[in-house]
Amino acid sequence: MTETDAAAPAVPDPSSRIRSLFIENGVQREPLTAAILERLGDLPVQVIPERSSPPLEASSTPESLQHGKRVLFLTRNRGKFLKPCPATREYRCCDYQVLNIGMNCPMDCVYCILQAYLNNPWLSFFVNIDEMFAEIDRALKDNGKVFSRIGTGEFSDSMALDRLTGLSTSLIKFFSNKQNAVLELKSKAVVLDHLQDVDHCGRTVMAWSLNSPAVMAREELHTASLDQRLAAAAQCAAWGYKLAFHFDPLIYHPGWEEGYAETVRKLFAVVPAENIVWISLGALRFLPQLKAIATSRFPGSRFFHEEFIIGLDNKYRYFRTLRVSMYRRIVRQILDSAHAATRVYLCMESDEIWQEVFGYRPADFGGLPAMLDAAAQRAVQGGIFQPRFNRK
């Protein structure tokens, strides 16, 4: 059995999988580059010409994707660091602002959209963070009356490389005095002991992706286990951080009803409900080209062989009746235990699905961005949340 066929053991520090480092010529002088080199130890390091790419031992897609997850490339971001979350107007978007700290992830989830989305397979990390902080400062000052929810977990995992980069500590300190923004760090890793004494001032939301135990064991390779993620969340709550959880993607599989129920039960048994700012749910959706890539890399996986339709965003989705059935069941279980002011919401779904699941549409309460902004603002003000309306 190959590595891609087997359910890999949980690896709390995914950066330990890195086997080689490439540095773009010109970024050696960045302070963060020096810090990463010191933490890497004796791994092979090679400086390559500016604007060039790391060489790969394998050229075909499955092998290059596998090999690339062990190659770290320190480079400069020449574009914008801060961008709105990719969305389509046919589905309700949360208006999340994506902070791009790098590309790709050392963990290996079968369903990961980055396999089909990125045009290179290695782990890129941007070390010109002084320019990043300057850009965020400008954006927050230019939009001083707009509340921003900013996160790093769109094109990479927020914490997967943090043992090497230490970036989260700098981000948390930076956002601690920003009155019109909160930072969300979303992960499937549990690298966080260095965050214990950081003065976050309540303006960082520590978030984890969750799934049923069966999906986490078989489809989320080299990630922390459910128990590890929940223990990490409880520890962060004890350190005063607010929390968020993302049931995304929900995957239909034999025993899904009890599987997701078990995850919800464990969540509220371990984590204090009053610390949770929001919980999102999103059913599996994927680019058409992902199926061929993922099934070639993970031939033992079966969920891509279910029935799907093309959605309005040109991604494959489950049929509407199945999505609604899954949402209703899991949302009901969450709301039975959640704090009254924790915002439970759907990621990239239509108003019609919202109506069937919750009995209302986001526009009834000012729109999804306003609903989440209100939840975040209540959270950073401290104390017990005040519910805006009775969701039950």
C-alpha positions in Angstrom: 0.0 0.0 0.0 1.4 3.4 -1.0 1.4 6.6 1.1 -1.4 8.0 -1.0 -3.6 5.0 -0.4 -3.2 4.7 3.4 -4.7 6.8 6.0 -1.6 8.5 7.4 -1.1 9.0 11.1 -1.9 12.4 12.6 1.1 14.7 12.4 0.6 17.7 14.8 3.5 19.6 13.1 3.0 19.3 9.3 6.2 21.3 8.7 8.2 18.3 9.8 7.4 16.8 6.4 9.6 19.3 4.6 12.7 17.8 3.1 14.3 20.6 1.1 14.3 24.4 0.9 14.7 26.7 -2.0 15.2 30.5 -1.7 14.6 33.0 -4.4 17.7 35.1 -4.9 17.1 38.5 -3.3 15.1 37.5 -0.3 18.0 36.2 1.7 18.3 39.5 3.5 14.7 39.4 4.7 14.7 38.9 8.5 12.1 36.2 8.3 14.3 34.2 5.9 17.0 34.1 8.5 14.6 33.0 11.2 13.3 30.2 9.1 16.8 29.0 8.2 17.7 28.9 11.8 14.6 26.8 12.7 15.0 24.4 9.7 18.2 22.8 11.0 20.3 20.8 8.5 17.9 20.4 5.6 19.3 21.0 2.1 19.1 24.7 1.0 19.5 26.0 -2.5 19.3 29.6 -3.7 17.8 29.9 -7.2 17.7 32.8 -9.6 15.1 35.6 -9.2 11.7 34.8 -10.7 12.6 31.1 -11.3 11.0 28.0 -9.8 12.3 25.1 -7.8 13.1 22.0 -9.8 11.0 18.9 -9.1 12.1 15.3 -9.2 8.9 14.2 -10.8 7.1 15.8 -13.8 3.7 14.1 -13.9 0.9 15.6 -11.9 0.3 13.0 -9.2 4.0 12.5 -8.4 4.8 16.2 -8.6 2.0 17.1 -6.2 3.2 14.5 -3.7 6.8 15.6 -4.0 6.0 19.3 -3.9 4.5 19.0 -0.4 8.0 18.4 0.9 9.6 21.3 -0.8 9.5 24.8 0.7 10.1 27.8 -1.5 10.8 31.2 0.2 9.9 33.9 -2.2 8.5 37.4 -2.5 4.9 38.3 -3.2 4.9 40.7 -6.1 1.1 41.1 -6.1 -1.5 42.1 -3.5 -1.5 40.3 -0.2 -5.1 41.2 0.7 -8.0 40.2 -1.6 -11.7 39.5 -1.2 -12.7 35.9 -1.0 -13.4 34.4 -4.4 -17.1 34.1 -4.8 -20.0 34.1 -7.2 -23.1 36.4 -6.9 -25.5 33.4 -7.2 -24.5 32.2 -3.7 -24.3 34.0 -0.4 -20.7 34.9 0.4 -19.5 36.1 3.8 -17.3 38.9 2.3 -14.2 37.4 4.0 -10.9 39.2 3.2 -8.1 36.7 2.3 -4.6 37.5 3.4 -2.3 35.5 1.1 0.8 34.5 3.1 1.8 31.7 0.7 0.5 28.9 -1.5 -0.2 25.2 -0.9 -0.1 23.1 2.2 2.1 20.2 3.6 -1.0 18.3 4.7 -2.8 16.3 2.1 -6.6 16.3 2.0 -8.1 14.2 -0.8 -10.7 16.8 -1.6 -8.3 19.8 -1.5 -9.2 22.2 -4.3 -5.6 23.5 -4.4 -4.7 20.3 -6.3 -6.6 21.7 -9.3 -6.4 25.4 -8.6 -2.6 26.1 -8.2 -0.3 26.0 -11.2 2.7 24.8 -9.1 3.0 22.0 -6.6 5.5 23.2 -4.0 4.9 25.1 -0.8 5.5 28.8 -1.4 5.9 31.2 1.5 6.2 34.9 1.2 8.9 36.4 3.4 8.4 40.1 2.5 6.1 40.6 5.4 6.9 44.2 6.0 5.2 45.0 2.7 2.3 42.8 3.8 1.8 44.7 7.1 2.0 48.0 5.3 -0.6 46.9 2.8 -3.0 45.8 5.6 -2.4 49.1 7.4 -3.3 51.1 4.3 -6.4 49.0 3.6 -7.7 49.4 7.2 -7.1 53.1 7.3 -8.6 53.7 3.8 -11.7 51.8 5.0 -11.8 53.0 8.5 -15.6 52.8 8.8 -15.8 49.3 7.4 -15.3 46.3 9.7 -13.1 43.6 8.2 -12.8 39.9 8.9 -9.4 38.9 7.6 -8.0 35.4 7.4 -5.0 33.4 6.0 -6.6 30.0 5.4 -7.7 30.3 1.8 -4.7 29.3 -0.3 -2.7 27.7 2.5 -3.3 26.4 6.1 -2.9 29.2 8.6 -0.8 27.2 11.1 0.8 24.3 9.1 4.2 26.1 8.7 4.0 28.2 11.8 6.7 26.2 13.7 9.1 27.4 11.1 7.8 30.8 10.2 6.3 32.1 13.5 4.2 34.4 11.4 1.0 33.9 13.4 2.6 35.5 16.5 3.4 38.6 14.4 -0.1 38.7 12.9 -1.8 38.4 16.2 0.2 41.2 17.7 -0.4 43.4 14.7 -4.2 42.9 14.8 -4.4 43.3 18.6 -4.9 47.1 18.3 -6.9 47.2 15.1 -10.3 48.6 16.1 -12.0 47.8 12.7 -10.8 44.3 12.1 -10.4 40.8 13.4 -8.0 38.1 12.4 -9.1 34.5 11.8 -6.4 31.7 11.7 -7.9 28.5 10.3 -6.1 25.2 10.4 -6.2 21.4 10.5 -2.9 21.5 12.6 -2.3 22.0 16.3 0.9 24.0 16.3 0.1 26.7 18.9 2.2 26.5 22.1 4.1 29.6 21.0 0.8 31.6 21.1 0.1 31.2 24.8 1.6 34.5 25.9 0.8 36.6 22.9 -1.2 39.7 23.8 -4.1 39.2 21.3 -6.6 41.6 23.0 -9.4 39.3 21.9 -9.0 40.2 18.2 -7.9 36.9 16.9 -10.3 34.0 16.2 -8.6 30.6 16.2 -10.5 28.3 13.9 -10.4 24.6 12.9 -11.9 22.7 10.1 -14.0 19.7 11.4 -15.5 16.7 9.7 -16.9 13.3 10.6 -14.3 10.9 12.2 -14.4 8.7 9.1 -13.6 11.5 6.7 -10.9 12.9 8.9 -9.2 9.5 9.2 -9.3 8.5 5.6 -9.5 11.8 3.5 -7.4 14.2 5.6 -3.9 12.8 5.6 -1.1 14.2 7.8 -3.5 16.4 9.7 -4.3 16.5 13.4 -7.0 14.2 14.7 -10.4 15.3 15.8 -9.4 15.0 19.5 -6.2 16.9 18.9 -8.0 19.8 17.2 -10.6 20.0 19.9 -8.0 19.9 22.6 -6.1 22.7 20.9 -9.3 24.7 20.6 -10.0 24.3 24.3 -6.5 25.3 25.1 -6.8 28.5 23.0 -10.1 29.3 24.8 -8.2 29.0 28.1 -5.7 31.5 26.8 -8.6 33.9 26.0 -8.9 33.4 22.3 -12.3 33.4 20.5 -13.0 30.3 18.4 -14.6 29.3 15.1 -15.2 26.0 13.4 -15.9 25.1 9.8 -17.7 21.9 8.8 -16.5 22.2 5.2 -16.7 20.2 3.2 -19.6 18.0 4.4 -19.1 14.7 2.6 -21.9 12.2 2.1 -20.6 8.7 3.1 -22.0 5.6 4.8 -22.8 6.5 8.4 -22.6 10.2 7.8 -25.5 10.9 10.2 -23.9 9.4 13.2 -20.4 10.5 12.1 -21.2 14.2 12.1 -23.4 13.8 15.2 -20.3 12.4 17.0 -18.2 15.3 16.0 -20.8 17.8 17.2 -21.1 16.0 20.5 -17.4 16.0 21.1 -17.1 19.6 20.0 -19.4 20.9 22.7 -18.2 18.4 25.3 -14.6 19.7 25.0 -14.9 23.4 23.9 -16.7 26.1 25.9 -19.6 27.2 23.8 -19.4 30.8 24.9 -16.1 31.2 23.2 -17.3 30.2 19.7 -18.0 33.2 17.5 -19.2 31.4 14.4 -19.6 27.9 12.9 -19.9 27.4 9.1 -21.2 24.5 7.1 -20.5 23.9 3.4 -21.3 20.8 1.3 -18.6 19.3 -0.9 -18.1 21.3 -4.1 -15.2 21.0 -6.5 -13.8 22.1 -9.9 -14.5 19.5 -12.6 -10.8 18.9 -13.1 -10.2 18.0 -9.5 -11.9 14.6 -9.8 -9.3 13.1 -12.2 -6.4 14.5 -10.2 -7.7 13.4 -6.8 -8.8 9.9 -7.9 -5.4 9.3 -9.6 -3.6 10.3 -6.4 -6.0 8.6 -4.0 -7.5 5.6 -5.8 -8.9 4.1 -2.6 -11.2 7.1 -2.0 -14.8 6.7 -3.1 -16.7 9.9 -2.4 -16.0 11.4 -5.9 -18.1 8.7 -7.4 -21.4 9.9 -5.9 -23.9 11.8 -8.1 -23.2 15.5 -8.6 -24.6 18.3 -10.7 -22.8 21.4 -12.0 -23.7 24.4 -9.9 -24.1 28.1 -10.9 -20.4 28.6 -10.0 -19.4 25.8 -12.4 -18.4 23.5 -9.6 -19.8 20.0 -9.0 -22.2 19.9 -6.0 -24.5 17.3 -4.4 -28.2 17.5 -5.5 -30.1 20.1 -3.6 -32.3 17.6 -1.7 -29.2 15.9 -0.3 -27.5 19.1 0.7 -30.6 20.4 2.5 -31.0 17.1 4.3 -27.4 17.1 5.6 -27.6 20.8 6.5 -30.8 20.5 8.4 -29.7 17.5 10.5 -26.3 18.9 11.4 -27.5 22.5 12.0 -30.2 21.2 14.3 -27.6 19.3 16.3 -25.3 22.3 16.5 -28.0 24.7 17.6 -29.1 22.3 20.3 -25.7 23.0 22.1 -24.4 26.3 20.7 -24.4 29.5 22.6 -27.4 31.7 21.6 -25.1 34.3 19.9 -22.8 31.9 18.0 -23.5 32.6 14.4 -24.2 29.4 12.4 -24.2 29.9 8.7 -23.9 28.2 5.3 -20.9 28.8 3.0 -21.6 29.6 -0.6 -25.2 28.5 -0.7 -28.3 30.1 -2.3 -31.1 32.1 -0.6 -33.4 29.2 -1.3 -31.2 26.7 0.6 -30.9 29.2 3.5 -34.7 29.4 3.6 -35.2 25.7 3.6 -32.5 25.1 6.3 -33.0 28.1 8.6 -36.4 29.5 7.7 -34.9 32.9 6.7 -32.6 34.4 4.2 -29.4 36.4 5.1 -31.0 39.6 3.6 -33.7 39.4 6.3 -31.0 40.3 8.8 -28.9 42.7 6.8 -27.0 40.1 4.7 -24.4 37.5 5.7 -21.4 39.9 5.9 -23.3 42.1 8.4 -24.4 39.1 10.4 -20.8 37.9 10.8 -19.5 41.4 11.4 -21.9 41.8 14.3 -20.9 38.4 15.7 -17.2 39.4 15.5 -17.8 42.8 17.0 -19.7 41.4 19.9 -16.9 38.9 20.5 -14.1 41.4 20.7 -16.0 43.6 23.1 -15.7 40.7 25.6 -18.2 39.2 28.0 -21.2 37.1 27.1 -22.6 37.5 23.6 -25.9 39.2 23.2 -28.2 37.3 20.8 -29.7 39.3 17.9 -32.7 37.1 17.4 -34.1 33.7 18.3 -32.8 31.3 15.7 -34.9 28.3 17.1 
